[in-house]
Amino acid sequence: MAGRIVLFGATGYTGRLVAAALVDGGARPVLAGRRAPSLEELSDDLGGGFETQTADVSDPASVRALVERGDVLLSTVGPFRKYGEPAVEAAIDAGAHYIDSTGEPPFIKRVFEEWGPRAEAAGSALLTAFGWDYVPGNLAGALALEEAGERAAEVAVGYFVSGGGGDMRSAMSGGTAASAAGVVLERGMAYRGGAIVGERPAKRVRSFHWEGKSLTGMSLGASEHYALPRLHPTLRDVDVYLGWFGPLSRPMQVMSLVGEVPGVKTVFGAALGRVTKGSSGGPDAEARSKSGSRIIAEASDADGEVIARVLLRGPNGYTFTGDILAWAAEQVAAGAVQGAGALGPADGFGLRALEAGCAQVGLKQV
């Protein structure tokens, strides 16, 4: 018997995208959030008759009450560093499975290092960062490593947007851009010399080539640092570069360096507001249709020679996030997840299944 899908944060921007995608696929999720009237309104918007349940992260017991063993708790309640813990704890305590939409490196680190072992003992699968951050790069990186074979020692992944000027500031919401900018001032991680190490965000900037254009991104901690080495034992280094800020990537690198000096984080936090505009909600369907995504993965040998290159093209990041979260929840509810504990996209479902799922929602190899 398939487990229930409980969507926590259902009335938020990402939550609504996920809810719509689940219903379009024939699922009947439990809609969960803080306010009963908003949940009932969403239920009506989706066609009516959906079970709703109120829960608030300020009351962890209410979050725990959302799920039972075998259920799937899908959380879009962020920022996750501030609000994410109760949902993970609830899933592990119940023996339920857990999926989230975070893109925050410190939270990803906690899922893999702190909660992963506990979840494995409880029989719970944890699938963190299962949206545009960072499923596409996991897929592209895994495909490049598969092609490169045993010679592969390094893999570099680049995330870029197409349309709307080619960077996140114009193709995605100002709120997301502001949140992403804030991450630059937080301590991150990387995979270096065969181990996870602490590393400041934007420590490195790299350019990739796509159809004659040079696309520049800044380094950031991601789930690829944990997940890709599991698939490829010879891997020594994993790099993930996000082209969120286009030409501002190098200035962001400077900000991240200065941000390590005591006392300046608050000053630069305010300064980031001047290079990224805030917004409520996010782009509507028409706006999302005007932008897409480009993902590049390059696997190299021990001498740094690129021996495999994979290009993926897909839809707008928000659209992809809503659709791929729904796909993952449906797969987990049907018993298709492989193993327990903190899992990456490829080891969680298998590379071929992940590739097929991403193609189903519009992310395909070029």
C-alpha positions as CSV (number, residue, x, y, z in Angstrom):
1,M,0.0,0.0,0.0
2,A,1.4,3.4,-1.0
3,G,2.1,5.9,1.8
4,R,0.4,9.2,2.1
5,I,2.1,12.3,0.7
6,V,2.0,15.2,3.2
7,L,2.9,18.6,1.7
8,F,4.1,20.9,4.5
9,G,4.2,24.5,3.4
10,A,1.5,23.8,0.8
11,T,0.2,27.4,0.6
12,G,3.6,29.0,-0.1
13,Y,4.9,29.8,-3.6
14,T,6.8,26.6,-4.1
15,G,4.3,24.6,-2.1
16,R,1.5,25.6,-4.5
17,L,3.6,24.6,-7.5
18,V,4.2,21.2,-5.9
19,A,0.6,20.8,-5.0
20,A,-0.6,21.5,-8.5
21,A,2.0,19.1,-10.0
22,L,0.9,16.3,-7.6
23,V,-2.7,16.7,-8.4
24,D,-2.0,16.9,-12.1
25,G,-0.3,13.5,-11.7
26,G,-3.3,12.0,-9.9
27,A,-2.1,12.2,-6.3
28,R,-4.2,13.4,-3.4
29,P,-1.7,15.0,-1.0
30,V,-2.5,16.1,2.5
31,L,-2.2,19.9,2.5
32,A,-0.4,21.1,5.6
33,G,0.5,24.6,6.9
34,R,0.0,27.2,9.5
35,R,-3.4,28.6,8.6
36,A,-6.5,26.5,8.1
37,P,-8.4,29.1,5.9
38,S,-5.5,29.3,3.4
39,L,-5.3,25.5,3.3
40,E,-9.1,25.3,2.6
41,E,-8.7,27.9,-0.1
42,L,-5.9,25.9,-1.7
43,S,-8.0,22.8,-1.6
44,D,-10.8,24.5,-3.4
45,D,-8.3,25.9,-6.0
46,L,-7.2,22.3,-6.6
47,G,-10.7,21.0,-7.1
48,G,-11.8,20.5,-3.5
49,G,-12.0,17.6,-1.1
50,F,-8.4,17.5,-0.1
51,E,-7.4,16.6,3.5
52,T,-5.9,19.6,5.3
53,Q,-3.9,19.7,8.6
54,T,-2.5,22.7,10.5
55,A,1.1,22.6,11.8
56,D,3.6,25.2,12.8
57,V,7.4,24.8,13.2
58,S,7.1,26.8,16.5
59,D,5.2,23.7,17.8
60,P,7.2,20.7,16.8
61,A,4.6,18.3,18.2
62,S,2.1,19.7,15.6
63,V,4.6,18.8,12.8
64,R,5.2,15.4,14.3
65,A,1.5,14.8,14.2
66,L,1.5,15.2,10.4
67,V,3.0,11.8,9.6
68,E,3.1,8.1,10.4
69,R,5.5,5.3,9.4
70,G,5.7,4.9,5.7
71,D,4.3,8.4,4.9
72,V,6.2,10.9,2.8
73,L,6.7,14.4,4.4
74,L,7.6,16.9,1.7
75,S,8.6,20.2,3.2
76,T,8.9,23.6,1.4
77,V,9.1,25.5,4.6
78,G,12.1,27.8,4.5
79,P,14.5,29.3,5.1
80,F,15.5,25.8,6.2
81,R,18.3,26.9,8.5
82,K,15.7,28.7,10.6
83,Y,12.6,26.5,10.1
84,G,13.7,23.2,8.6
85,E,14.6,21.1,11.7
86,P,11.1,20.2,13.0
87,A,10.1,18.4,9.7
88,V,13.3,16.3,9.5
89,E,13.0,15.3,13.2
90,A,9.3,14.5,12.7
91,A,10.0,12.2,9.7
92,I,12.8,10.3,11.5
93,D,10.8,10.0,14.7
94,A,7.8,8.6,12.8
95,G,9.8,6.3,10.5
96,A,8.4,8.4,7.6
97,H,10.3,9.5,4.5
98,Y,11.4,13.1,3.9
99,I,11.9,15.3,0.9
100,D,12.7,19.1,0.9
101,S,13.2,22.0,-1.4
102,T,16.2,23.6,0.3
103,G,19.2,25.1,-1.5
104,E,21.0,26.1,1.7
105,P,24.5,24.4,2.1
106,P,24.5,24.4,5.9
107,F,21.2,22.6,6.0
108,I,22.3,20.1,3.4
109,K,25.3,19.4,5.5
110,R,23.2,18.7,8.6
111,V,20.9,16.3,6.6
112,F,23.8,14.2,5.4
113,E,26.1,14.3,8.5
114,E,23.7,14.7,11.5
115,W,20.4,13.4,10.5
116,G,21.4,10.8,7.9
117,P,22.7,8.2,10.3
118,R,19.7,8.5,12.5
119,A,17.3,8.2,9.6
120,E,19.1,5.1,8.3
121,A,18.6,3.4,11.7
122,A,14.9,4.4,11.6
123,G,14.4,3.2,8.1
124,S,13.6,6.7,6.8
125,A,14.9,8.0,3.5
126,L,16.0,11.7,3.5
127,L,16.1,13.4,0.1
128,T,17.3,17.0,0.6
129,A,17.7,19.8,-1.9
130,F,15.4,18.0,-4.4
131,G,14.7,20.9,-6.7
132,W,16.6,23.0,-9.2
133,D,19.0,23.1,-6.3
134,Y,20.4,20.5,-6.8
135,V,18.9,17.7,-8.9
136,P,20.0,18.7,-12.4
137,G,23.7,18.9,-11.4
138,N,23.5,15.5,-9.7
139,L,22.1,14.1,-12.9
140,A,24.6,15.8,-15.2
141,G,27.5,14.9,-13.0
142,A,26.5,11.3,-12.7
143,L,26.1,11.0,-16.4
144,A,29.5,12.6,-17.1
145,L,31.2,10.3,-14.5
146,E,29.5,7.3,-16.1
147,E,30.8,8.3,-19.5
148,A,34.3,9.0,-18.1
149,G,34.7,5.7,-16.3
150,E,37.5,4.9,-13.9
151,R,39.8,7.7,-15.3
152,A,37.5,10.3,-13.7
153,A,39.1,12.1,-10.7
154,E,37.3,15.4,-10.8
155,V,33.9,16.7,-11.8
156,A,32.7,20.3,-12.2
157,V,29.0,21.2,-12.5
158,G,27.6,24.5,-13.7
159,Y,24.1,25.8,-13.2
160,F,22.9,28.6,-15.5
161,V,19.6,30.2,-16.6
162,S,18.6,31.0,-20.2
163,G,16.2,33.8,-21.2
164,G,15.6,37.0,-19.4
165,G,19.1,38.2,-19.9
166,G,20.8,34.9,-18.9
167,D,21.2,35.3,-15.2
168,M,19.0,34.7,-12.1
169,R,18.5,38.4,-11.3
170,S,16.2,38.8,-14.4
171,A,14.9,35.3,-14.9
172,M,14.0,34.4,-11.3
173,S,12.3,36.2,-8.5
174,G,14.1,38.9,-6.5
175,G,13.3,37.1,-3.3
176,T,15.2,34.0,-4.4
177,A,18.1,36.2,-5.6
178,A,18.3,38.0,-2.3
179,S,18.2,34.6,-0.4
180,A,21.0,33.3,-2.7
181,A,23.1,36.4,-2.1
182,G,22.8,35.9,1.7
183,V,24.2,32.4,1.3
184,V,27.5,34.0,0.1
185,L,28.1,35.2,3.7
186,E,27.6,31.8,5.3
187,R,30.2,29.1,5.8
188,G,29.9,26.3,3.2
189,M,31.6,23.1,2.2
190,A,33.3,21.4,-0.8
191,Y,34.7,17.9,-1.7
192,R,38.5,18.1,-1.8
193,G,41.0,15.3,-1.9
194,G,38.4,12.7,-1.3
195,A,36.8,14.3,1.8
196,I,34.2,17.0,2.7
197,V,36.0,20.2,3.9
198,G,34.8,23.6,5.0
199,E,35.0,26.2,2.4
200,R,33.6,29.7,2.0
201,P,31.0,30.2,-0.8
202,A,32.3,31.8,-4.0
203,K,35.9,30.9,-3.2
204,R,36.3,30.0,-6.9
205,V,34.8,31.4,-10.1
206,R,34.8,29.4,-13.3
207,S,33.5,29.8,-16.9
208,F,31.9,27.1,-19.0
209,H,31.2,27.2,-22.7
210,W,27.8,26.6,-24.2
211,E,27.0,27.2,-27.9
212,G,29.8,29.7,-28.3
213,K,29.0,31.6,-25.2
214,S,31.0,31.9,-22.0
215,L,28.9,31.3,-18.8
216,T,30.4,32.3,-15.5
217,G,29.4,30.9,-12.1
218,M,30.6,31.0,-8.5
219,S,31.4,28.0,-6.3
220,L,28.9,26.9,-3.6
221,G,28.3,23.9,-1.4
222,A,25.7,21.5,-2.8
223,S,24.3,18.0,-2.4
224,E,26.6,16.9,-5.3
225,H,29.6,17.1,-2.9
226,Y,28.0,14.3,-0.8
227,A,26.2,12.3,-3.5
228,L,28.5,12.1,-6.5
229,P,31.5,10.5,-4.6
230,R,29.2,7.6,-3.6
231,L,28.6,6.8,-7.3
232,H,32.3,7.0,-8.3
233,P,34.9,5.8,-5.8
234,T,37.9,7.3,-7.8
235,L,36.5,10.8,-7.5
236,R,38.7,13.2,-5.6
237,D,37.2,16.6,-6.2
238,V,33.7,17.9,-6.8
239,D,33.0,21.5,-7.8
240,V,29.6,23.1,-8.2
241,Y,29.2,26.6,-9.8
242,L,26.0,28.6,-9.8
243,G,25.5,31.3,-12.5
244,W,22.9,33.0,-10.4
245,F,24.5,36.4,-10.7
246,G,26.0,36.4,-14.1
247,P,28.6,39.3,-14.3
248,L,28.2,39.8,-10.5
249,S,29.9,36.4,-9.8
250,R,33.3,38.0,-9.2
251,P,32.0,40.8,-7.0
252,M,30.2,38.2,-5.0
253,Q,33.5,36.3,-4.6
254,V,35.0,39.5,-3.1
255,M,32.0,39.8,-0.7
256,S,32.4,36.3,0.5
257,L,36.1,36.9,1.3
258,V,35.4,40.1,3.1
259,G,32.5,38.4,4.9
260,E,35.0,36.2,6.8
261,V,36.3,39.3,8.6
262,P,34.6,39.8,12.0
263,G,32.0,42.5,12.1
264,V,31.4,43.0,8.4
265,K,28.7,40.4,7.8
266,T,25.9,42.8,8.8
267,V,27.3,45.6,6.7
268,F,27.5,43.4,3.6
269,G,24.1,41.8,4.3
270,A,22.6,45.3,3.9
271,A,24.7,45.9,0.8
272,L,23.3,42.8,-0.8
273,G,19.9,44.4,-0.8
274,R,21.2,47.0,-3.2
275,V,22.2,44.4,-5.9
276,T,19.2,42.1,-5.5
277,K,15.7,43.3,-5.2
278,G,13.3,41.6,-2.9
279,S,9.9,40.4,-3.9
280,S,6.9,38.5,-2.5
281,G,5.9,35.2,-4.2
282,G,7.5,34.4,-7.5
283,P,7.0,34.6,-11.2
284,D,3.7,33.4,-12.7
285,A,3.4,30.7,-15.4
286,E,3.8,33.2,-18.2
287,A,6.9,34.7,-16.7
288,R,8.4,31.3,-16.0
289,S,7.8,30.2,-19.6
290,K,10.2,32.9,-20.8
291,S,13.2,31.4,-19.1
292,G,14.9,28.0,-18.9
293,S,17.9,26.3,-17.5
294,R,21.3,25.1,-18.7
295,I,23.3,22.6,-16.7
296,I,26.9,21.6,-17.6
297,A,29.0,18.8,-16.1
298,E,32.6,18.2,-17.0
299,A,34.5,15.1,-15.7
300,S,38.3,15.3,-15.8
301,D,41.2,12.9,-15.2
302,A,43.9,13.3,-12.6
303,D,45.8,15.7,-14.9
304,G,42.8,18.0,-15.3
305,E,42.0,16.9,-18.9
306,V,38.3,17.0,-19.6
307,I,37.3,13.5,-20.7
308,A,33.5,13.7,-20.6
309,R,31.0,16.5,-21.0
310,V,27.3,16.5,-20.5
311,L,24.8,19.3,-21.3
312,L,21.3,19.4,-20.0
313,R,18.6,21.8,-21.1
314,G,15.4,22.3,-19.1
315,P,12.5,24.5,-18.0
316,N,12.5,27.5,-15.6
317,G,14.0,26.6,-12.2
318,Y,10.8,27.1,-10.3
319,T,8.8,25.1,-12.7
320,F,11.3,22.3,-12.6
321,T,11.4,22.4,-8.8
322,G,7.6,22.0,-8.4
323,D,7.5,19.2,-10.9
324,I,10.5,17.2,-9.7
325,L,9.5,17.4,-6.1
326,A,6.1,16.0,-7.0
327,W,7.8,13.2,-9.1
328,A,10.0,12.3,-6.2
329,A,7.2,12.2,-3.7
330,E,5.1,10.0,-5.9
331,Q,8.1,7.6,-6.4
332,V,8.9,7.4,-2.7
333,A,5.2,6.9,-1.8
334,A,5.1,4.0,-4.3
335,G,8.1,2.4,-2.7
336,A,10.6,3.2,-5.4
337,V,13.3,4.8,-3.2
338,Q,16.4,2.7,-2.8
339,G,17.7,2.5,0.8
340,A,17.4,4.7,3.9
341,G,19.3,7.6,5.4
342,A,20.5,10.7,3.6
343,L,20.4,9.9,-0.1
344,G,21.4,11.7,-3.3
345,P,19.1,11.8,-6.3
346,A,20.9,9.2,-8.3
347,D,21.6,6.7,-5.5
348,G,18.1,7.3,-4.1
349,F,16.3,6.3,-7.3
350,G,19.0,4.8,-9.6
351,L,20.5,6.8,-12.4
352,R,18.3,5.5,-15.2
353,A,15.1,6.2,-13.1
354,L,16.3,9.7,-12.3
355,E,17.2,10.4,-15.9
356,A,13.7,9.3,-17.0
357,G,12.0,11.3,-14.2
358,C,13.9,14.5,-15.2
359,A,13.1,14.0,-18.8
360,Q,9.4,13.6,-17.9
361,V,9.4,17.1,-16.4
362,G,11.4,18.6,-19.3
363,L,15.1,18.3,-18.3
364,K,16.9,16.4,-21.1
365,Q,20.4,15.9,-22.4
366,V,21.4,18.1,-25.4
